[in-house]
């Protein structure tokens, strides 16, 4: 019950903090991410100005590692060919302390995926992500999301 309240509360906060210049999309994994489960985030691009694409990761104390390997891609809905990126993100300091922020057992951390990314054209896009750790069922990952924000000009 507390877990669902926390997810609801964090979702409300993210929604209230989001402006028209950014969008946040979240998917719940309930603490277990199977290697075969691909998370897909579909969204419309209405302007091709540069964007920062950020991954949002929420983990709990059941997560057994200090890092997270993922495979990810961005593609237009109609694209047949696309490039897959393999990424390694650090979730904990060498002493085991989680880097993310949050109350209680669940921590949230933001990882830059693409900086100043310019979508080639307007339309529907998909960002896909899978875990690439050496275990079939990855414990301790509560939610994965993406945040798409306009690049602020200095």
Buried (B, 14 or more C-beta within 10 A) or exposed (E): EEBEEBBEEBBEEBEEEEEEEBBBBBEBBEBEBEBEBEBEBEEEBEEEEEBBBBBBBBBBEEBEBBEBBBBBBBBBEEEEEEEEEEBEBEBBEEEEEBEBEBEEBBBBBBBEBBEEEEBEEEEEBBBBBBBBBEEEEBBBBBBBBBBBBBEEEE
